[in-house]
Structure formats: C-alpha cells, structure tokens
Amino acid sequence: MTPETKTLDVANKDALERAETFEAYDAIPSLDAHGEVARLILAEVAMLTKKYRCVRRHDVPHIAELSGLLDVFWQEVKMAEAHRENLLH
C-alpha cells in the first residue's frame, strides 16, 4: 500500500464515520432534554481544541474543523442573544 493509498483510505474512513455520526445525531429529535450533558461535551471539546490547536494537523485530525464549528456555535449564540435583547427593547 502506497502512502497516497493509505491517506485515501484514512480519508474515506473518516468521511464514512463522520456521515454515520451526523446521521445518529440527526435522529435525536431534540437536544433540549440533554442540555447539561451537551454543555459538558462542548466544554470538553473546547478544551481539547485549545490544547491541540498548535499540534501539527496530521497528528491530531479534525482540530481545525472543531475550532471552526465552535466559532460558528458562539457566533450563533451571540446573534440569538442580540436578537432577544432587541425584542425586549
């Protein structure tokens, strides 16, 4: 197996695992009932992302994606808070 083939196999495996994971989470009707656990998971993900952000990308895969998703999450939270404040005033 060449290094290129091995890289493709890993990428395909990652893509399949990501698709299966998204499918599993999409099957959950609402995370509202699991808010506290979801907050704990987000906190752990944020801590791991900060810890491994400076590690070479191939050593710890998906850190860049996690960082970006966390940024999007916090942007959405701030936008929702601003919208709520505008409705109150």
N, C-alpha and C positions, 0 to 999 in steps of 0.2 A: 504494500500500500504506500503510495507516494504521500508526501506531506500535504500536497494540494487535495488529494482524495480524502485524507484524514480530516482536513479542515472542512471540506464539504459535508462529510458525514456528521461531524460535530454540529455544523450549522443547521443541517436538516433535522437532527435530533432536537436541537434547541427550538427550532421553529415548531416542530410537532408537539413538544412539551408545552410550549407557550400557548399554542392553539387549544390543547386539551385543558390547560389551566383556565384560560379565558372561558371556555365552554362550561367548565364546572362552576365558576363564579357567576356566570350569566344565568345559570339555573337557579340561583338563590333569588327568591322573589324580592327580598329587601334586606339590607344590612342594618336597618334601624334597630332591630331587636338585638343585634350583636355589636352595638356601638362601642361599648367599653373594650371588648376584645379587638375590634378593628382599630381603635385608638392605640392600643398597646402594640399591635403589629406595625402600624405606621411609625410609632416611636422607635421601635427596633430597626425597621428598615432605614429610617433617617440616620440613626446612629451608625449602622453598618456602612451606609453610603458615605457618610463623612469620614469614617475610619479608612475606607479603601479607595477613596477618590484619587489619591495620589499614587496608587499602585498601578503598574502597567496594565493596560486594558486586557491583554490576553491572560494575565494572571488571575483576575477576578472579573469574569464576564458579567455583563448587564449593569454594572455600576453607573455608567453614563445614562442608560435608559432609566434606571431608578431615580437618578438625580433629576433628570428632566421631568419625569412623572411627578415627583414630589414638588418641583417648582410649579407645574401646572395645577396640582392639587391646591397649593397655597394661594395661587392666583385666583382660583375659583372660590375659595373660602373668603378671601378679601373682597371679591366682587359681590358675593352674596351678602356679606356684612354691610358693604356700602349701599347695596340696594335696599336692605332692611332699614338702614338709617335714613335713607331718602324717603321711604314710605312713612316713617314716623314723624318727619318734619314737614 
